[in-house]
Amino acid sequence: MLDAVNLLSPSRNQLEIEVVFDLVCPWCFLGTRRLRRALSRRPDIVAAIRWRPFLLNPDLGAGGLARQDYLARKFGGEERARRLHSTVTDLGRAEDIAFRFDLIRRVPPSLDAHRTVRFASQHGVAEAVVDAVFTAYFCEGADIGDRETLSALGAAQGLDQRTLLRFLASGLESEAVHAENLRAHRLGINGVPCFVVAGRQGLGAGHAIAGAQEPEVLERLMDVAVAEAMEF
């Protein structure tokens, strides 16, 4: 898992990777799978992944928005959205993602989904939960704005379902998600996914790249961060 970091391995390079993402963004799903593939090809790197929330639709109400209405507002209609979705679907096959945009009935707010990831981070299963939520939404049409759905997804990754439900009902971490979203905008991030890579020696903001980059591009970014870390 990407969350697991063995800090006792001196022969491996340690990097911190911030992933700025939204759970209703198909490009973010694609980008996180590509990051996973890039890291699988680099056993010399131990990555600490920090999942940073970004709210693409901060004004959506609790019930979300019907998919047709959302497509009309976001893309100007279903025809343009269908072309974009076809492109993403084709790219997804290489990452073992079976996108099923036709199963999505409503576009939900992603606040609670991000809160679920933050809860999962506290228990060491954030990467698994991120992938499970993405898969449920984009491949199965699940309502990831529903707390029962989110708690079931978390339970499937080893979290206690009742505890997670109580956490979601409490409103905890809501302000933290909004603060992280604001931080991303203040850093000039206006599109996701965005990856920020830095060595763990404290190299400041690190190196950032936006978009669902190919694994080779992410590897080059990691190489730059490793080289800089070795200079200190």
C-alpha positions in Angstrom: 0.0 0.0 0.0 1.2 3.5 -0.7 0.5 4.6 2.9 3.0 2.2 4.3 6.4 3.8 4.7 9.4 1.9 6.0 11.6 4.6 7.4 14.1 2.1 8.6 15.4 1.3 5.1 18.5 3.4 4.5 19.1 2.0 1.0 15.9 3.4 -0.4 15.0 6.9 -1.2 12.2 8.5 0.8 9.8 10.9 -0.9 6.7 12.7 0.2 4.1 12.9 -2.6 1.1 15.2 -2.2 -1.8 14.2 -4.3 -4.3 17.0 -4.8 -7.5 15.4 -6.1 -11.3 15.2 -6.1 -13.2 11.9 -5.9 -15.7 12.9 -8.6 -12.9 13.6 -11.1 -12.2 10.8 -13.6 -8.8 12.2 -14.5 -7.9 12.0 -10.8 -8.8 8.3 -10.8 -6.7 7.8 -13.9 -3.8 9.8 -12.3 -3.8 7.9 -9.1 -3.7 4.6 -10.9 -0.8 5.9 -13.0 1.0 7.0 -9.8 0.6 3.5 -8.4 2.1 2.0 -11.5 5.0 4.4 -11.5 5.8 3.5 -7.8 5.5 -0.2 -8.6 8.3 0.2 -11.1 10.5 2.0 -8.6 11.3 -0.3 -5.6 14.2 2.1 -4.8 11.6 4.7 -3.6 9.6 4.7 -0.4 6.7 7.1 -0.8 4.7 8.8 1.9 1.4 9.8 0.1 -0.5 12.8 1.5 -4.0 12.9 0.1 -5.1 16.6 -0.3 -8.7 17.4 -1.0 -9.8 19.6 -3.9 -13.5 20.5 -4.3 -14.4 20.8 -8.0 -18.1 21.5 -7.1 -18.0 23.3 -3.8 -21.5 24.8 -4.3 -23.4 21.5 -4.8 -26.1 20.9 -2.3 -26.3 17.9 0.0 -28.4 16.0 -2.6 -26.0 16.6 -5.5 -27.2 17.3 -9.0 -28.9 15.1 -11.6 -26.3 13.9 -14.1 -28.0 15.4 -17.1 -28.3 18.8 -15.4 -24.7 18.6 -14.3 -23.5 17.8 -17.8 -25.4 20.6 -19.2 -23.9 23.0 -16.7 -20.4 21.7 -16.9 -20.0 20.8 -20.5 -22.8 22.5 -22.3 -24.6 19.2 -23.0 -24.3 15.5 -23.1 -22.7 15.2 -26.6 -19.5 17.0 -25.6 -19.4 15.1 -22.3 -19.8 11.8 -24.2 -16.8 12.6 -26.3 -14.7 13.5 -23.3 -15.9 10.4 -21.4 -15.0 8.2 -24.4 -11.5 9.5 -24.3 -11.2 8.9 -20.6 -12.7 5.4 -20.9 -10.1 4.4 -23.6 -7.2 5.7 -21.4 -8.7 3.9 -18.4 -8.3 0.4 -19.9 -4.5 0.6 -19.7 -4.9 1.2 -15.9 -7.5 -1.6 -15.4 -10.3 0.9 -15.0 -13.7 0.0 -16.5 -15.3 3.4 -16.6 -19.1 3.3 -16.7 -20.3 6.9 -16.9 -23.7 5.6 -18.0 -24.3 4.2 -14.5 -23.9 7.5 -12.8 -27.3 9.1 -12.1 -26.3 11.9 -9.8 -23.2 13.9 -9.2 -22.7 14.2 -5.5 -20.9 16.7 -3.3 -17.5 15.1 -2.4 -17.0 16.6 1.0 -18.0 13.4 2.9 -15.9 11.3 0.6 -12.9 13.4 1.3 -13.7 13.2 5.1 -13.8 9.4 4.7 -10.3 9.5 3.2 -9.0 11.5 6.1 -10.5 9.0 8.5 -8.9 6.2 6.5 -5.5 8.0 6.7 -5.7 7.9 10.5 -5.9 4.1 10.2 -3.4 3.5 7.5 -5.7 2.5 4.6 -6.2 5.8 2.7 -4.8 4.5 -0.6 -7.1 1.5 -0.5 -10.1 3.6 0.4 -9.4 6.2 -2.3 -9.3 3.5 -5.0 -12.4 1.8 -3.6 -14.4 5.1 -3.6 -13.2 5.9 -7.2 -14.1 2.4 -8.4 -17.5 2.5 -6.7 -18.4 5.8 -8.3 -16.9 5.5 -11.8 -17.3 1.8 -12.4 -20.5 1.0 -10.5 -22.4 4.2 -10.3 -22.5 4.2 -6.5 -23.7 7.3 -4.7 -20.5 8.4 -2.9 -22.3 11.3 -1.3 -24.3 8.8 0.8 -22.8 8.1 4.2 -24.0 4.5 4.4 -22.3 3.8 1.0 -19.1 5.4 2.2 -19.1 3.5 5.5 -19.6 0.2 3.6 -16.7 1.0 1.3 -14.6 1.8 4.3 -15.6 -1.4 6.1 -14.6 -3.4 3.0 -11.0 -2.0 3.5 -10.9 -2.9 7.2 -12.4 0.1 8.9 -15.0 -0.2 11.5 -18.3 0.7 9.8 -20.1 2.0 12.9 -17.2 4.2 13.9 -16.9 5.6 10.5 -20.7 6.3 10.3 -20.5 8.2 13.6 -17.5 10.1 12.4 -19.4 11.2 9.2 -22.4 12.1 11.2 -20.3 14.3 13.6 -19.1 16.7 10.9 -15.5 16.3 12.1 -12.8 17.2 9.5 -15.3 19.2 7.4 -13.5 22.4 8.2 -10.1 20.8 7.5 -11.3 19.7 4.0 -12.4 23.2 3.2 -9.1 24.6 4.5 -7.1 22.2 2.4 -9.2 23.2 -0.6 -8.5 26.8 0.0 -4.8 26.1 0.5 -4.7 24.4 -2.9 -6.3 27.4 -4.6 -3.9 29.8 -2.8 -1.0 27.7 -4.1 -2.3 28.3 -7.6 -3.7 24.9 -8.2 -6.9 25.3 -10.3 -7.1 21.8 -11.8 -6.7 18.3 -10.6 -5.0 15.9 -10.3 -1.9 17.7 -9.2 1.2 15.9 -7.8 3.7 17.6 -5.6 6.9 15.6 -5.0 9.6 16.4 -2.5 12.3 14.6 -0.5 11.5 14.1 3.2 14.5 16.3 4.2 12.3 19.4 4.0 12.8 20.9 0.5 10.0 23.4 0.7 7.1 23.2 -1.8 8.8 20.5 -4.0 8.1 20.0 -7.6 4.5 20.1 -8.9 2.9 18.8 -12.0 -0.8 18.8 -13.0 -2.8 16.4 -15.0 -3.1 12.6 -15.2 0.5 12.2 -16.2 1.9 9.0 -17.7 4.0 6.9 -15.2 7.2 7.8 -17.0 6.6 11.5 -16.4 5.9 10.9 -12.7 9.1 8.9 -12.5 11.1 11.7 -13.9 9.6 14.1 -11.3 10.6 11.7 -8.6 14.1 11.4 -9.9 14.5 15.2 -9.7 13.3 15.2 -6.1 15.6 12.3 -5.2 18.6 14.0 -6.8 17.9 17.3 -4.9 17.5 15.4 -1.7 20.9 13.8 -2.1 22.5 17.2 -2.3 21.5 18.0 1.2 
